[in-house]
Amino acid sequence: QLRFYTWEEIQKHNLRTDKWLVIERKVYNITKWANRHPGGHRVISHCAGEDATDAFQAFHINPTLVRKFLKPLLIGELAPGEPSQDRDKNSQLVEDFRTLRKTAEDMNLFRANPLFFSLYLGHILAMEVGAWLMVSYFGTGWITTLILACILTTSQAQAGWLQHDFGHLSVFKKSSWNHIVHKFVIGHLKGASANWWNHRHFQHHAKPNIFTKDPDVNMLHIFVLGDTQPVEYGKKKLKYLPYNHQHEYFFLSEILLPFLIPCSHTLPDPNTFMPFGQGWALPECLRLPSPRLPGNLLALLSTVHASPVSAHRYSQRGKLSGQYADWFLESHWFVWVTQMNHIPMEIDSEKHRDWLSSQMAATCNIEQSFFNDWFTGHLNFQIEHHLFPTMPRHNFWKVKPLVKSLCAKYGVQYEEKPLGKAFVDIVG
């Protein structure tokens, strides 16, 4: 028989060796399951001792199927007198947000437009093929190399936004189809590891700007971020670098920024066996043990090299500057776009907010325009993307009025700014 538990008891089970969580008032013991979780053990462990209902709904495109895996982990339910939300969260706000999500589902906003993503992939491949033809017909002179650098930078940046769509399962109805295409785009076109991306990025979505849980703001080997982290490390006298001068060496780091893309694809990660070099993702398929090895065999066949043009350029002595130019431009493009929505926002320790409030505190939007949508891969709708990670990006503008209305009802700040001001705020 199932037992009844209070929130006080559930919140005690948030340790590394003892993890419980609540989904729709049912209590699950995920201690042993966490290491088998397809998204990595960290992302599910970050919700230990909490109500994870909204996170569960946000990350899974087929919750009914996933509940079959949860069934053996069920140990009880919340006691009848216990509220559905923990830590005195605003239950009416939570219910209204879930109603908003149901409205979005009824409006078919979670259904992708195949033509949109087909054309998007097509314009990336067209740039790759065009660059290859330029090399074939015009050789690798300096002028051609510079033009190629611009073309390949654009194709690589856009491929980065496209892999993001498949990684979030927002294109196909079946998770397996999304995973297959994700491995192709991030592995073949980008030369990175799908597992590495999943294990890091979903932590960011689960707990954005929480510096003990979000790897994107855990940058202690470079900067301390936010208002509380610098004070904490200042009081404890813990430091790797002279953080009191970080506002000065931030600009010097711009010189090293071009190494971000190749380094992020080659440095080892504790969660995955990383690629040997830029453009190679084969070791991801050779992870031992690998419970999903058959599914990774496709990646083994598809991830030969990120770009035939890059391979050709490598064979030309003295032309490495072209590849460096790609890295330099793409790194800047990637960093400024991905951080403009988060770095200027609140970065703090865990406050156990409800899903809507936690995402709104850590994200902001950039004004909509055709260029902004294309340039940022629709990450200018970062608020809507964080609230509904599996929603296809071309529907963000449709759900935006509903989100703004809900935020206005409860006095939650909905911040939107021009693209230029977003870049300036990072420096600020």
N, C-alpha and C positions, 0 to 999 in steps of 0.2 A: 504494500500500500504506500502511496505517495505521502510524504510528510509535508507539513506547512512550516514555512520559515518567515522570520521577520527580516527587515532590511538591516537591522543591527547585526544579526548573525551573518547574513550574506556578505556584508561589507568586510568582514574579517577574512574572507577567503579571496584575497587579492595578492597572494604571495607567489613566488616562482614555483614552489612545489605544491601549491594548493590554490586552485582557481575555479571560482564559480561565477556564473553570470545569469541574467534574467532576460528572457525573450517572451513577450506577451504573457507576463505574469508566471511563466513556467521557469523553474530553476534547473540549471544544467551544471554538471561538474565536468569542466573541460580540461582538467589537469593533464590527463594522458593524451587526449585528442589534440591538444594545441600543437604538438610537434608534427602531427599528420595534417594539419590544416593546410589546404592548397595555397592559401595566401601568405603562409608563413606563421610561425608561432607568435611573433611579436604583435602583429596587428590584432589578433583575437585576445591576446593576453592584456593588452592595454585597456580592455573593457571589463576585466575581472573585477568582481564586486559591485558591478553597476547594472543598470537597465540598458541592455544593448539592442533593444527592439528596433530603434530607428537606424542604427548602424547596420543591423542585419538586413533590413529592407533596402538600405541604400546600396549595398555592395552585391546583392544577389539578384540576377534577373529571373530566376525560377525558385522562389522561396519554398514552394511546395515540395520540390525535389530535394532541397537541402534539408528540410525538416526530417526526412527519412534517416539522414545521418545523425541528426540530433536526438532521435528517439532513444537510442541506447544510453545516452548521456543524461537523460531526464532523471532527477532525483526528488523532485517535489514541486510545490507551488508556493506563491506568496500567500501568507495567512489572510483570511477573509477581511480582517480589519486593516490590512496594510494598503497604502496607496500604490498605484501602478508605477509611479515615478519615485526614484530615490532622492534623498538629500533635499527634500522640500522644493523640488522643481515645480514650476508653474504648470499644473496638470492641464489647465484649459489651453495654454499656449501649445503644449505638446499635442493635445487632441486636435486643435485647429490645424497644426502643421500636417498631421496625418490625414486630415480631411482634405487639405490642399493637395497632398500627394495622390490621394484617391481621385480627386478631380482631374489632375494631370493625366492619370492613367485612363480615365473615361474619355479624355480628349485625344487619346492615342498619341500623346507626346513622347511616349517611350518607344514608339515605332519608328525605325530608321527609314530614310528614303534611299533605296539602293542606287538610284541615279546620282545622287549627290556624292556618295563615297566612291562610286565608279569613276566619275569625272575627276574627283580629287586625286585618286590614285593615278589616273591617266595623265594628268598634267605633271605629276612628279616623274613618271616614267618617260614622258615626252622630253623633259629636260635632261634626263640621264642619257637617253638615246641621242638627243641633239648634241650633247657634249661629246659623246663617243664619235659621232660623225665629224665633228669639228676637228678632233684629233686625227681622224683618218685622212681628212682632206687637206688640212692646213698644218699638220705637224704640231710640234710643241714649242713654237717660238714664244717670246716673252709676251707679245700682245695677245696671242691666242690663249696663253696660260692665264693671263689676268681675266680675260673674258670667261674662260672656263671656270675660274675660281668663283666668279659671281654667280654663274649658272648653277654650279654644284652646291654652293652655299645655300642658294634658294631651295634647290631640290632636297638637300639634306635637312634644312630647317622644316620644310613642309612635311617631309617624311617623319620627322620627330613629332609633329602635331598629329599626323595620321596614326602612328603606332599608339599614341595616347588614346585614340578613340577605340581601337581594338582591344587595348589592354584593359579598358574599363567595361568591356563587353557591351558596348553601346551600338553595335552595328547589326549583328546577327541575333536571331532569337535563341540560338543554341550556343552555350558557352564554348563548346568544343570548336565550333567554326571560328569564333572570335580568337581563340587561343592559337589556332593554326595560322590564320592570317597575321596575327600579332607576331608570331615567331618569324614569319617571312619578312614583314616590314622592318621590325627592329633588328632582326638578325642579318638579313641580306642587304637591305637598303641602308641601315644604320650601323651595323656591326657591333651591336651590344647584346646583352643577355636579357631574355624575357623574364626569367626567374629573378634576376637581380632587380629589374625594374619593378616587378610586382611586389617583392618583399619590402622595398623602400617606399614606393609611392603610396601604397595603401595605408602604411603607417601614417604618412603625412595627411591623408584624407580622414583617417579615423580620429587623429588628435592634432589638428593643424596648429602650428606655432606653440605647441607645448614642448619646451626645450628638453624635457627628459624623455619624450616619446616621439617627437617628430624629427626624423633624421635630417630634414632640410634646414632646420635651424640649430642642429647640433654641430657647430662649426668651431669648436674650441681650439682647434689647431690653427685657426686663422683669425676669427673674430669672436667676441661675446656680443650677443644681440639682445635687444629689448631694453626694458627699464630695470628689471629685477636681476637678470643674470649677471650683468657687470658688477652690480653692488654685491651680490653673493660671492663672486670670485674675488672681489676686492677685499672683502672682510676676511675671507678664509686664506687670503694670500696664496691662492692657487692660480697658477698661470703657466702657460706654455710660451707665450709671447708677450711683449710689452704692450698689453692691451690699452694702457693709458695713452698710447700713441697710435691707436688703430685708425683714428680719423685721418691720420697723415699717411700711413702706409696702405690705406684702402686704395688710394690713387696709384701707388706704386704697384699694387697687386694687379692693376689693369694690364701691366706688361706681361704678367704671368697667366692672365686669364685665358689666352688662347690654348693653354695646355689642358684646360678643363675637359674638353671633349675627348681627346685621346686618353688622358689619364683616367677619366671616369669609366672608360671602356676596358681598361687594361689592369688597373690595380685590383688586387684580390679582395674579396668580400667574404665575411664569415658565413653568409647564407648560401652563396653559390660559388662554383668553380668558374672563375672569370675568363674572358677571352685572352688569347695570347697577344693580340695586337689589334690596332684599329682595323675594323672590317672583318674580324674573325670571331665567330661565336660558337665554334665547334665544341669546346670543352663543356658548354652548358649541357650538351646532350650526353656527356660522358660522366655526369655526376654519379658518385657511388656513395651510398645506395641511391637509386633513382626510382621511386615508385611509379613514375610516369614515363619510363624510358621509351615504350612504344610510341607514345605521342610525341616524343622529342626526336624520333628518327626523321620526321619530315624536316625539322629544323636542321638536322645533320646534312640532309641532301640540299637544302636551299641556301644555307649560309656559307657560300663559297667566298665571296668578297663583297664588301659594301658597295663598291663601284668599279666597273671595268675600266673607267677612265682613270680612277686613282691608281689601279694596278698598272695601267699603261704608263702613267706619269712616273710611277716609282721606277720603272725600267729605264727612264731617261736620266742619265747622270746630270746633276746640277739643276734638276727641275723640282727638287723637294720644296722649294719656296712656294710653288703652286699649292701643294697639299697644306703647307703651313698657313697660306692665305685662307684656304677653306676653313681650317680649324679656328683661325683668328676671328673671321667674320661670323662663323656659326656660333662660336662660344659667346660672343657678345650678344648676338641675336637671342640665343637661348636664355642666357642669364638675365638680361634686362627684362625680357617678356615674362619669364616665370616668376621673378621676384617682385615685380612691380605691384602684384596683388597681395603680397604677404609681408614683406620686410617692413613696410611703413606701418603695418597694423600692430595690434597688441601681441607681444611675445612674452609669455609668462609661464608659470608652473601650472599644474593641473588644478582647475577650479570646479570640475564636475558639473558643467553646465548642460542644459538640454541640447539636443542636436542642432536646432536652429540657432540658438544664441552662441554656441561654441563656434560654428562655422562663420557666422556674421562678424564675430569679434576678430577673426583672423584673415578675412578676405574683403576685397573691395573690387568694384567693377571699373572698367574703362569704357568711355563713351562708344556707342555703336556707330560704325560706318563700314562701307564695303572694304576699305583698305584695312581698318583696324581688325575686322573679322578675319580677313585673309592673313594679315601679318602676324596675328597672335594665335591663329588656329582656333578662334572663338574663345580663347582664354580671357578675353576682355569681359566675358560673362562668367567670371570666376565664382561669383556668389551662387548663381544657379547651378553651375557645374558641381560645386562642393555640396550643395543641398541634394542634388540628384545626379550622382556620378555616372549612372548607367543611362542617362537620357542622351539621345543623339544631339550633337551640338547645334544642328540647324533648327532645333526647337526651343533653344534657350530664350529667344526673344519672345516666344509665345507665353512662356510661364512667368516671365519677368514681372508683368503687371500684378499677377496674383501674389508673388513673393513680396513686392513692394507694399501691397495693400495689407498683408499680414504683419509685416514689420511696423507699418504705421499704426496698426491697431494696438500693438503691445509696446510701442515706443522703442523698438530695436533699430539701431542706426543702420541705414542702407546707404553706403558710401559709393559714389560714382564720380569719376574725374576724367579730364582729358588725358590723352596718351602722353603728351609732353610733361604735364604736371606729375604724372605717375613716375616718370623717369627721374624728374627733379627730386621727388620725395624720397627716392632710394638714397640719393646723395645726402639729402638732409638727415 
